[in-house]
Every structure is written in C-alpha cells, then in structure tokens.
C-alpha cells in the first residue's frame, strides 16, 4: 500500500501543515483507517478513491476520530493526484461538507470550499470561559469550532492555550483570530487548537477559513484577503469570498513516499498504474 506525506499551504519543506494521503480502490475498514492515522501521528490522514463519474470520494481522519472537514489534507490529496496520478487541471471531491474543488494554477493551487457563515454567540462555552486574559472582542461559531476575535495579531501570537480546558469541548476546536496592524502583509492572523480531536495546535488549517474569511470580509470591507496562521510552522493563505464559496490559494510539496506493510489487505493501485 502506497502512502504519501505532503506539506500543504507552503512552497517549501518543513513548513505549512503535513498530511498523509492514501489513494484506494475501495475504503478500508474504519478501524484500520483510524489506526493508520494514529500511527502517522499527524493532524490528518486523507483517504481518497475514484468515482465512476470521474470525481473522487474523500474522507479525513484525525488521531481521535473521522473529521467532517479538512482543508489542508484536501490540498495535499489534490497535490498527489496532480503530481503522481497525472489528474486533470480540476478535481472534484465529494465529502461530508459537500463538493470541494481544487484547480491547478500557475505557481500553486486554488481550493474551492463552502462558505460557513459565522454564527454569533453571546458567551463562551463554560469549558473555556476562564482561559482568556482579556475578554474576546467577539465570539462566534460554525458547526465544528468556536471562534474568538482577540482584537489584534499580537494578542493571537501571545495567547497561551489551556489545552486541558479546550479538550473539554470534545471534538469542537477553538480558533483565536485578530487583525494585523495597518501596512502588514496579512489582513488577519489566527491559531487553531483541537486537543479533543488529538490536535493540540494545528499548523495551518484550511477549513477554519471557511468561516474566518466571511467574518473578516464583513469587518474589513473587501473580499480578497491575505491570512497568516501563526503557529510554530506557520502558513500563508490567499483568500477570496465569492458568493457562497471561499477560495484559498496555496502550494504544497511532497515530503515522503512510503510503502505500508499491511498483509492481506486488498487495495487498488491507481497511482502505481499511473507510474508504470
């Protein structure tokens, strides 16, 4: 079984967000896909298989469970299909959050994801009510994460997460965000914590920008934004809001190609056939 590891939302190795990618003829048992993910010990491992209509079915697993939405592993998967399986210039993925599309463009890729409108909430969940030194400027959420606008990029960078408290949210993650100073390259910055899903801090997260982009478009008044995720590895996302879709532009690089030793597992060989 062939597996690839890709650094997504970066144009150089050892930056951005790593994800593993496996291209299958059919799904493996869920327990095995979760075990492979736990063995990889990455934020996400993507499993993808071809559909008769030319599109692809895509699933993502975090170390704790299958996840509903992952942007960087989608980009990583597309990068492998483009570079190893010689896919066409646009890919369509069927996922739990609907259709995702990735196009190959000069200098990188464009990831087309749904816009998840921020839903204002009056107060923080009690599990994390006491973890902020100063009250957030605004609190909102989508179906899978809580978001806190801390008012500035400096506050985001200086935030010290109480991972034990955040883990009490279960699979729900916490995003902190803030506006950059005038004249800075990034319009806004963010960080993302999901210890309940086995992800203490995610390096670069495409999916959270499905909600961050419409939030900051409304705040800043223009629909094209540059975002920076201020993790230790860091990553840049060129963002655009178009009707009910968010477009994220970035690059990806392959770090590793490996062969998994899983006896008596019958899987396909899309990529091996393409390489032959």
N, C-alpha and C positions, 0 to 999 in steps of 0.2 A: 504494500500500500504506500503510495507516494504522498508526502506531505511537504508543504512549503511554509516558510515563515517570512513575513513581509513587514517592513516598517512603513506605515501609512501616514499620510499627511506630512511628508518630508521628502526632500530630494537627496538625502544622504543617510548612510547607515548610522545606527545607534542614536537616532533621534526619532521624533514622531511617536507613533503608537504601534507596537508589534502585535501581529495577529497571525495565527496559523490557519492554513487553508487546505482542505481535502476535497478533491473532486471525485464524486462517486457515481456509479451506475444506479444504485438504489440506496435508500437510507440504511445505515447500520442500526442495531438496537439502541434506543435512547440511553440505556445504561452504559453502553460501550462508548457512545459519543461523549457522554459526560466524563467517563473515565479517561479518555484520551485528552480531553480539555484539562482535567485536573493534573494529568501527567505533564502536560505542556506548561502549566502554571503561568499562563498568560491571561490577560483580561478576557479575551475571547478567542475561540476557535470556530471557524466557519466551515460548514459542510454544504456542498452545493451539488446539484445533479441536473442534468439536462431534461427539458420537457420536449414532447413531440412537436410543439409549435415553434421551436427554436429559442424559446425563452428558458429561464433557469429557475428552479426552486432553491431557495436559500434559507438556511437555519443557522442560528448562532448559539453557542453555549459559553457561559461564564463558569468559573470553577464551582459555583454553588448550584447552578440550575440553568436551564434553557432561558434565553432572554428574548424579549419581544422586538427589540430594535437595536441595531448596532451599525453605525456609520463607517467607522474606520475598518471594520472587518469586511464590510461591503466593498470598500475601495480596494482592500487587499485582495479580495476574491477576484474582482474585475481585473486587477493588475496581472494576476496569474493567468486568467483566461485570455487576456490580450497577448501576453508575452510568451506563454507556454502552449496554449491550445489554439493560438492564431485566430481568435474570435474576431468578429466584425467590429466596425467602429462604434457600435452602440450595443449595450447589453441591457436586457430587461430581466429583473429578478422579482419573483413572486415570494412575498414574505408575510409575516403576521401583521405588518402595518401597511399592507398593500403593495403596489408596484413601486420598485425603486429602479432607476435607470442610471447607467454610467456610460459616459461617452469619452472616447479618446480624443484629446485636443493637443495642439502644439504645446509642448512643454509640460504636459500633465493630463489630468482627468477632470471631468465635471460629474459630480454625484448629485442626482436629482432625487430629492426626498420630499415627503409630505410636510406641509406647514402645520405644526401643532400649536394652536393659539394659546398663549399664556392665560391661565385662569387665576385671577386674583383670589387670595385667601386672606382673611383678616388677621389671623395669628399663626405663629409657628406651631407645628405639632408639639405636644408636651415632651416627647422624647428628646427634642433638640432645643427646647425653649431657652435653656440657660447656657448655650455654648458660645454665644456671641458677646464680645467685649462691649460692642455698641449695637443698639437695635438696627436691623436692616432698614434701608430706605423703603424697600418694597418687597413683598413676599408673594410668590405665585407658584403655580404648579402645572404639570401636564399629567398624563396618565401614569407615568412611571417615576417622576422626580419632583422634589421640592427645589425651588429656586429662591435665592436671597440676593438682592441687589445691595451690596455693601457700600455703595456710594463712590468708590474710587478704586483704581487699579492698585494703589498702594495697600489699601485695606484687604484686597483679594490676595495679594502676594504675602502679606503679613499674617493672614488668617491661620491659626493653629487649630486643626480639626480635633475634636474629641471623637475619635473613631469608635470607641465603645458606645457612646451615646448615639451616634449616627447608625451604628449597626442595629440598634433597637427599632429602626424604621423597617427592618426586614429587607425585602428586595427593593424598596424605594431608596433612591440615591439623593444626595444633596449637591446642588450646584451653587457656588458663590460667584458673583459677577460684579463688575464695576467698570465705569467709564475711564478711558485713558485721558491723560492731560492733553490740552489743546496742542496740536502740532505733532503728536506722537504718531507712529506708523499705524498702530492698532486703534480702531474705534472703541473696542471694548475688550476686556480680558475675562477669563473665567478659570475655575478649577472645579473638579468633579470628584466626589467621594461616594463609593458604594460598597462599604465593607460588608454589608449584609449579603451581597452577591459575590463576595470573595475578591473585591477590587478596592483596596484601601484608598488609593488615588489613581485615577486613570490618566495616562499621559496626554492623550489628545482624543476627544470624543466627538464624532460627527453627529450622533443622534441628539445631543443636548442642544445643538444649534438649530434644530427644527423649531425650537421654542425661543431660544435666545435671539435668533435673527428677527422674528416679528416683534419681539419685545423692544429691541434696540432700534429697529426701523421706526417704530412709533415714537420712541424717545428722541431720536436724533434727526428724524425727518428726511432721510434719504435711504433708498432701497439697496444700495451697494455698500457693503461694509467689509472692513478687514478685522478679523478676530485673531486673538492670540490666547492659547491655553497655557497658563503659567505654571505648568508642572516642572519637575526637575528636567525632563527631556524636552518639553516644550514643543509647540507646533502652531503653524500659521494656517488659517482657513480664509480664503477669499470667498465672501458670501454675497448672495443676491436673493432678494424676495421677489417672486414673480407669481402674482395671483395667489393660488393656494399651494405653491411649491417653493421649496428652498433649494437653491443651487449652491453647492460647495465645490470649490476648485482647489486641487492639491495634487501632490505627486505621491509616488510610492516606489520603494526599492526592495528587491528580493535579497534577504539575508542568508537563507538556508534552504536547501532541498534535502529531504531525508527519506529514508525507507523505513516504514514501521513494520515490526515483526509481530504480526497477529495471525497465528496459524489458523487454518480452516475458516477464514473469513473470505467470502466471495464478494469481490467488489469489481467495479469496472476499471477501464484503463483509457479514458478519453484522452488524457494528456500523453500517456505512453504511446497511444496510436498516433497522436499528432506529432510526437517527437521522432517516430520511426521513419 
